[in-house]
Amino acid sequence: MIKINFMNYIMGIETSCDETSVSIINSEGCVLSNSTFSQISIHKKYGGVVPEIASKNHLEKIIPVIDSSLKEARKKIEEIDYLCVTNGPGLVNCLMIGVATTKSIGLLKNINVLPINHLEGHVASCFIENKINFPSICLVASGGHTNLYLLENEKEFHLISSTRDDAAGEAFDKGAKILGLDYPGGVEIDRLSKDGSKKFHSFPVANLEASLDFSFSGLKTSLKYFIEKNKDWGNNIEDIACCYQEAIVESLLVKTKKAAIKFNSKNILFAGGVACNSRLRETAKDFFGTRALFPSNQYCTDNGAMIAMRGLQKIRLKDTKADSKFPVFSSSKVIANLNLD
């Protein structure tokens, strides 16, 4: 157990995929800096993230990004009370860069190191700019995950459903690839959809009976068959993108609404990269009104601020044990025995 000290500043470090991001927040949760190096332009030519290339870039950029975050916040590393780092889930090689760097700094500067679950970080991103009422439902939708959580308080985040196959962000990216669009696909589909008609075609939305789980593999297959059957589809690419996006958004919101009703949710939260989608944001307001809360786009994609915020919550609650599902760390101040199995 990490000793809880008086704290002023927390640094959050995120390297789970292709963003190297470092943020500094104060003890009230105010973001003082959030510096991010994005690798989108690097991986674009490959049509997706290449883990080995991503980890190499993390290794090259993590110290400059830390320096940039400290400079933006006008702080020195010696003023940081806690170093919070993503310890999973994510790409193993990428996680190792963040974890090893954080542990080294903690050891060198005698700063507490706190491991943070990446998905809990996404949930915590909703707290950066919003006052949350409990109980709440949070949808975390990204390229790797599509999960619904029940939030009873700042500590208790209960997983109540997930996807049975593809994640929502993966459905966007794979759909974009079928349509011959650039990576990242979600951004391209969102852009094209603005000039399309959702009445052009109706793609199927998975209905898993009474379950709150999601499924997107059938939708992707339906798009593929539609393209194969309609050789002149390129003339209506905006309409197709719009209808495909509509099916993903509908699936997300129908299940989220069922969960919100079931658990009598006071707020409905949206996090993860897919929460940047303009149609999801627009339609969520129609579904839930002012109860729907989103982080700013900069806090939806992977970022250090969400990791720092989750760290702040855990420190306040004196809940500083590593998550047993992601046993990267083992004991107190700077924790040895890196284990990413």
C-alpha positions in Angstrom: 0.0 0.0 0.0 1.4 3.4 -0.9 1.6 5.9 1.9 -0.9 8.7 1.5 0.9 12.0 1.8 -0.2 15.6 1.6 -0.3 16.3 -2.1 -0.2 19.3 -4.4 0.4 17.9 -7.9 -0.1 14.7 -9.7 1.4 13.6 -13.0 -0.5 11.2 -15.3 1.4 9.2 -17.9 -0.3 7.4 -20.8 1.4 5.1 -23.3 -1.1 2.2 -23.9 -1.4 2.5 -27.6 -0.2 5.3 -30.0 -0.4 8.4 -28.0 2.4 9.5 -25.6 0.6 11.8 -23.2 1.6 13.4 -20.0 -0.6 15.7 -17.8 -0.2 17.5 -14.5 -3.2 18.2 -12.3 -3.5 19.8 -8.9 -5.2 18.4 -5.8 -8.6 20.0 -6.8 -8.5 18.2 -10.2 -7.7 21.2 -12.3 -5.6 20.4 -15.4 -2.4 22.4 -15.5 -1.0 20.8 -18.6 -1.8 18.0 -21.0 0.9 17.4 -23.5 0.4 14.7 -26.2 2.5 13.3 -29.0 0.1 11.6 -31.5 1.4 9.0 -33.9 -1.6 9.1 -36.3 0.5 10.5 -39.1 3.1 7.8 -38.6 0.7 4.9 -38.7 -1.6 6.2 -41.4 0.4 4.6 -44.2 0.0 1.2 -42.5 -3.8 1.6 -42.1 -3.6 1.0 -38.3 -1.2 1.0 -35.3 1.9 -1.1 -35.7 2.9 -2.0 -32.0 6.7 -2.2 -32.6 6.7 1.3 -34.3 4.4 2.7 -31.6 6.7 1.5 -28.8 9.8 2.9 -30.5 8.2 6.3 -30.8 7.1 6.2 -27.1 10.7 5.5 -26.2 11.9 8.5 -28.2 9.2 10.9 -27.2 8.3 10.2 -23.5 11.0 12.3 -21.9 10.4 15.3 -24.2 6.6 15.0 -23.6 7.2 14.9 -19.8 9.5 18.0 -20.1 6.8 19.8 -22.2 4.1 19.0 -19.7 6.2 20.3 -16.8 7.1 23.4 -18.7 3.4 24.1 -19.6 2.4 23.6 -16.0 5.4 25.7 -14.8 6.4 23.0 -12.4 9.6 21.1 -11.6 9.6 17.3 -11.3 10.5 17.7 -7.6 7.1 19.4 -7.1 5.2 16.3 -8.2 3.8 14.2 -5.3 2.4 11.3 -7.3 3.3 9.7 -10.6 0.3 7.9 -12.1 0.9 5.6 -15.0 -1.3 3.4 -17.2 -0.5 -0.3 -16.5 -3.1 -2.0 -18.8 -4.9 -2.9 -20.8 -3.1 -2.0 -23.9 -0.2 -2.9 -26.2 2.4 -4.6 -24.0 5.5 -3.0 -25.6 3.9 0.4 -25.3 2.8 -0.1 -21.7 6.3 -1.1 -20.8 7.8 2.2 -21.9 5.5 4.2 -19.8 5.8 1.9 -16.8 9.6 1.6 -16.9 10.0 5.4 -17.4 7.7 6.2 -14.5 9.3 3.7 -12.1 12.7 5.1 -13.0 11.7 8.7 -12.3 9.9 7.6 -9.1 13.0 5.8 -7.9 15.4 8.7 -8.9 13.2 11.4 -7.4 11.6 9.5 -4.5 8.1 10.1 -5.8 5.1 7.7 -5.2 4.1 5.7 -8.2 0.5 4.6 -8.7 -0.7 2.1 -11.4 -3.9 3.1 -13.2 -6.3 0.9 -15.2 -6.6 2.5 -18.7 -10.4 1.9 -18.8 -10.9 3.4 -15.4 -9.0 6.4 -16.7 -11.5 6.8 -19.5 -14.3 6.8 -17.0 -12.5 9.3 -14.9 -12.1 11.6 -17.9 -15.8 12.5 -17.5 -15.0 14.0 -14.1 -12.5 16.5 -15.4 -15.0 19.1 -16.5 -18.3 17.7 -15.2 -20.0 17.4 -11.8 -21.3 13.8 -11.8 -24.4 12.7 -9.9 -24.7 9.0 -8.7 -25.7 6.5 -9.7 -24.6 7.0 -13.3 -24.0 4.9 -16.4 -20.8 5.4 -18.4 -20.2 4.1 -22.0 -16.6 3.7 -22.8 -16.3 3.2 -26.6 -12.9 3.0 -28.3 -11.0 1.1 -30.9 -10.3 -1.8 -28.4 -13.3 -1.7 -26.0 -17.0 -1.0 -25.9 -18.1 -1.3 -22.2 -20.9 -0.1 -20.0 -20.1 0.7 -16.4 -22.4 1.4 -13.4 -20.9 4.2 -11.2 -22.2 4.1 -7.7 -19.5 6.6 -6.5 -16.0 7.7 -7.4 -14.6 4.3 -6.2 -17.1 1.7 -7.5 -17.0 1.3 -11.3 -18.9 -1.9 -12.1 -18.7 -3.4 -15.5 -22.2 -4.4 -16.6 -21.7 -5.1 -20.3 -19.2 -5.2 -23.1 -19.0 -6.2 -26.8 -19.2 -9.8 -27.8 -17.0 -9.2 -30.9 -15.7 -6.0 -32.5 -15.5 -2.8 -30.5 -17.3 0.3 -31.8 -14.1 2.1 -32.8 -13.0 -1.1 -34.6 -16.3 -1.2 -36.5 -15.6 2.4 -37.6 -12.1 1.6 -38.7 -13.0 -1.6 -40.5 -15.9 0.0 -42.2 -13.7 2.8 -43.4 -11.2 0.3 -44.8 -14.0 -1.4 -46.7 -14.9 2.1 -48.1 -11.3 2.8 -49.0 -11.0 5.6 -46.5 -7.9 6.7 -44.7 -6.9 5.8 -41.1 -8.2 6.7 -38.6 -11.5 5.5 -40.0 -13.9 7.0 -37.4 -12.8 10.5 -38.2 -13.2 10.0 -42.0 -16.7 8.4 -41.6 -17.8 11.2 -39.3 -16.6 13.8 -41.9 -18.3 12.2 -44.9 -21.5 11.6 -43.0 -22.2 15.3 -42.7 -23.0 15.3 -46.4 -24.9 12.1 -46.5 -28.5 11.0 -45.9 -29.4 8.5 -43.2 -32.4 7.5 -45.2 -30.3 6.1 -48.1 -30.0 2.6 -46.6 -30.8 0.7 -43.4 -27.9 -1.3 -42.0 -28.8 -3.9 -39.3 -28.4 -3.2 -35.6 -27.7 -6.3 -33.5 -30.5 -7.2 -31.1 -29.1 -9.5 -28.4 -32.5 -10.0 -26.7 -32.5 -8.9 -23.1 -28.7 -8.5 -22.9 -26.9 -5.2 -22.6 -24.0 -6.5 -24.6 -23.0 -5.0 -27.9 -22.2 -6.7 -31.2 -20.8 -5.0 -34.4 -19.3 -7.9 -36.5 -22.6 -8.4 -38.4 -22.8 -4.7 -39.2 -19.4 -4.8 -40.8 -20.3 -7.9 -42.8 -23.5 -6.2 -44.0 -21.5 -3.3 -45.3 -19.1 -5.6 -47.1 -22.0 -7.4 -48.8 -23.7 -4.1 -49.7 -20.5 -2.8 -51.4 -20.0 -6.1 -53.3 -23.6 -6.1 -54.5 -23.7 -2.4 -55.6 -20.8 -1.8 -58.0 -21.6 1.9 -58.3 -21.5 2.5 -54.5 -18.8 5.1 -54.9 -21.3 7.6 -56.2 -23.1 7.5 -52.8 -20.2 7.1 -50.4 -21.4 10.0 -48.2 -24.8 8.4 -47.8 -23.3 4.9 -47.1 -20.9 6.4 -44.5 -23.8 8.2 -42.9 -26.1 5.1 -42.7 -23.2 2.9 -41.4 -22.4 5.5 -38.7 -26.1 5.8 -37.9 -26.3 2.0 -37.2 -23.3 2.2 -34.8 -24.6 5.2 -32.9 -28.1 3.6 -32.6 -26.6 0.4 -31.3 -24.6 2.3 -28.7 -27.5 4.5 -27.5 -30.2 1.8 -27.4 -28.1 -0.3 -25.1 -27.0 2.7 -23.0 -30.6 3.8 -22.6 -31.7 0.4 -21.5 -28.9 0.4 -18.8 -29.8 4.0 -17.8 -33.4 2.9 -17.2 -32.5 -0.3 -15.4 -30.2 1.4 -13.0 -32.1 4.7 -12.6 -29.1 6.7 -13.7 -28.9 10.4 -12.9 -26.2 11.0 -15.5 -25.3 9.2 -18.6 -21.5 9.5 -19.4 -19.7 8.9 -22.6 -15.9 8.4 -22.9 -13.3 6.9 -25.2 -12.3 7.9 -28.7 -15.7 7.2 -30.2 -17.2 9.8 -27.8 -15.6 12.4 -30.2 -18.1 11.4 -32.9 -20.3 14.3 -33.7 -23.4 12.2 -34.4 -23.1 10.3 -31.1 -22.9 13.6 -29.3 -25.8 15.1 -31.1 -28.1 12.0 -30.7 -27.2 11.4 -27.1 -28.6 14.9 -26.3 -31.8 13.8 -28.0 -31.9 10.6 -26.0 -31.0 11.9 -22.6 -31.1 15.7 -22.6 -28.9 17.4 -20.1 -28.2 14.1 -18.3 -25.8 13.2 -21.1 -22.3 14.3 -20.3 -19.2 14.2 -22.5 -15.5 15.2 -21.9 -13.9 17.6 -24.3 -12.5 15.8 -27.4 -9.0 16.2 -26.0 -10.0 14.1 -23.0 -11.9 11.4 -25.1 -8.8 10.1 -26.9 -6.0 8.6 -24.8 -4.5 11.3 -22.6 -2.5 11.8 -19.4 -5.2 13.9 -17.8 -7.6 11.1 -17.4 -4.9 8.9 -15.8 -4.0 11.7 -13.4 -7.7 12.2 -12.5 -8.2 8.6 -11.8 -5.1 8.7 -9.6 -6.5 11.6 -7.7 -9.7 9.8 -7.1 -7.9 6.7 -5.8 -5.6 8.8 -3.6 -8.6 10.6 -2.1 -10.2 7.3 -1.4 -7.0 5.7 -0.1 -7.4 3.1 -2.7 -3.9 2.7 -4.0 -3.6 -1.1 -4.6 -2.8 -2.2 -8.1 -5.7 -3.9 -9.9 -5.1 -7.7 -9.7 -6.3 -8.1 -13.3 -3.3 -6.1 -14.5 -0.5 -7.0 -12.1 2.2 -4.8 -13.3 3.2 -3.5 -9.9 3.7 -5.3 -6.6 4.2 -3.2 -3.5 4.9 0.2 -2.0 6.7 3.3 -3.1 8.4 2.4 -6.4 7.1 -1.0 -7.1 9.4 -3.5 -8.7 8.7 -6.8 -10.6 7.3 -5.7 -13.9 4.8 -8.4 -14.9 2.6 -7.8 -17.9 1.4 -11.4 -18.4 
